[in-house]
């Protein structure tokens, strides 16, 4: 869970930097925002013990980390 919290913090910082550099509507910023959404959904589902979307969120998280989009 701590790794996930760190990944969320890092992704937030990355998104802010991208937004400042490229603008909020730039593709870089939008992709980063979507990645952050995935992390936040996973975190929320784990905290609420909502396992309806757990497998899907965990799959997305694993795909993002394997593709190098998130440093775990």
Backbone torsions as a table, in degrees:
resi	resn	phi	psi	omega
1	UNK	NA	-34.9	179.1
2	UNK	-65.9	-37.1	178.0
3	UNK	-63.8	-40.4	178.7
4	UNK	-64.7	-41.8	177.6
5	UNK	-62.3	-41.5	178.0
6	UNK	-65.0	-40.7	179.4
7	UNK	-63.0	-39.2	178.3
8	UNK	-64.9	-46.4	179.3
9	UNK	-60.8	-45.4	179.7
10	UNK	-63.7	-40.2	-179.1
11	UNK	-67.9	-37.2	176.6
12	UNK	-61.4	-46.1	-179.8
13	UNK	-63.2	-41.7	178.6
14	UNK	-62.2	-43.2	-178.6
15	UNK	-64.6	-40.0	178.0
16	UNK	-62.2	-45.9	179.7
17	UNK	-62.4	-42.1	179.1
18	UNK	-65.6	-40.2	178.9
19	UNK	-62.7	-40.9	178.9
20	UNK	-69.0	-40.2	-176.4
21	UNK	-75.5	-48.1	-171.6
22	UNK	-107.7	-17.6	-175.2
23	UNK	103.0	159.2	-174.5
24	UNK	-74.0	-21.5	-177.8
25	UNK	-99.7	3.4	178.8
26	UNK	-71.5	148.2	-177.7
27	UNK	-57.8	-37.6	178.5
28	UNK	-58.5	-46.6	-178.2
29	UNK	-68.1	-40.6	-179.1
30	UNK	-64.7	-44.3	178.9
31	UNK	-61.8	-44.4	179.0
32	UNK	-62.3	-40.4	178.0
33	UNK	-62.7	-40.5	177.9
34	UNK	-65.6	-38.4	177.5
35	UNK	-65.5	-41.3	177.1
36	UNK	-62.6	-42.3	177.1
37	UNK	-56.6	-43.3	179.7
38	UNK	-61.8	-44.4	178.7
39	UNK	-63.5	-43.7	-179.6
40	UNK	-65.6	-38.7	176.7
41	UNK	-63.2	-42.9	178.2
42	UNK	-61.7	-47.4	179.4
43	UNK	-59.8	-45.9	-179.5
44	UNK	-62.4	-44.6	-180.0
45	UNK	-65.1	-37.7	177.8
46	UNK	-66.7	-39.4	-179.7
47	UNK	-72.0	-33.4	-177.9
48	UNK	-93.2	1.1	-177.3
49	UNK	54.8	34.8	177.7
50	UNK	-90.0	97.5	-174.4
51	UNK	-92.1	5.0	178.3
52	UNK	-61.4	-42.0	-178.0
53	UNK	-109.1	7.1	-174.5
54	UNK	-57.6	-50.3	-176.7
55	UNK	-61.8	-42.0	180.0
56	UNK	-65.5	-44.4	179.7
57	UNK	-65.4	-41.7	179.0
58	UNK	-65.0	-39.7	176.4
59	UNK	-60.4	-46.7	179.1
60	UNK	-61.2	-43.8	179.4
61	UNK	-60.8	-45.4	179.0
62	UNK	-63.1	-39.8	179.0
63	UNK	-64.4	-41.4	179.8
64	UNK	-65.9	-40.2	-179.4
65	UNK	-71.1	-36.6	179.1
66	UNK	-67.9	-32.2	180.0
67	UNK	-82.1	-3.2	177.6
68	UNK	82.6	10.8	179.8
69	UNK	-77.1	-24.4	-178.7
70	UNK	-130.1	128.9	175.3
71	UNK	-89.2	117.9	-176.9
72	UNK	-92.9	NA	NA
